[in-house]
Amino acid sequence: MKYVAAATRGYRLELRGHDWFEPQTTTDRAWVLNSIRVARLAGLPLVVALLTPEVEYLPACSWCRARPRAVEQDCDGVYVTATCDAPQCVEARRLAYEGVIAYPSHQRSDNALRIVQPVRVRRADGPRPGVVTVDEYDDITCLCGNVPSNAGFHPCFPGGALIELDDPKFAEWDSLYWCAGVGCPGVIVDCRYIDDTRPGESVTDAFPVEIHDECGDCPAHKDAPREDHSYACSANWT
């Protein structure tokens, strides 16, 4: 992950000769400018001093990679987004998503795009490095670690062109998702056959043990002997 230096400029405001005004320190430039205007209108000797900027290194925007990522807040608290909130970057992302402009080279490469078929897993089993997975809630986890709640996945065509839900061409879309993860090698997740068997393959061959016949506490068959169940399984509690 790339990091960029973000400097925060501080200001100290004083009214010399006026003891009733306590010196104040702020980083709000707009508030400082407004205070200067008010002081001039009132004829007050307001003095503004620049403080030494505080520099910290923050994760860079996954799109422009030139500005720090924006911080937002929801019902769960404060969190860092994947992109910045600069107007230029926001507009560029919108135009790229609509297909007006191309994605930057670090976001995708048409030569490197590859279609990958995911594996159906259970969320409780944890991540599987090196494999694209889809859990029982239909949430995708890419090779790069991207998930829907992070950078997300976007409907696309085999060549990588993104498609909107309200686009007339959406009827031609065939369950392909482009991974928008930062640092992703260029993966298109093919979910067309995620729950289907391959041609010439029976359901029994694809699923030797039907899902509803599995034990609720371990991978063994629910009617299997106790020794076939895991040690902590409820089948061994009695």
QUILINNOR-V8837 format. One record per helix or strand of 3 or more residues. SS is the DSSP state (a for helix, b for strand). FROM is the first residue (numbers start at 1). LEN is the number of residues. If there is no record, write none. Layout:
((SS;FROM;LEN) (SS;FROM;LEN))
//
This chain:
((b;3;6) (b;11;5) (b;24;3) (a;29;14) (b;46;5) (b;54;7) (b;71;4) (b;77;4) (a;87;11) (b;114;4) (a;123;3) (b;153;4) (a;168;5) (b;176;4) (b;187;4) (a;203;4) (a;211;3) (a;226;3) (a;234;3))
//
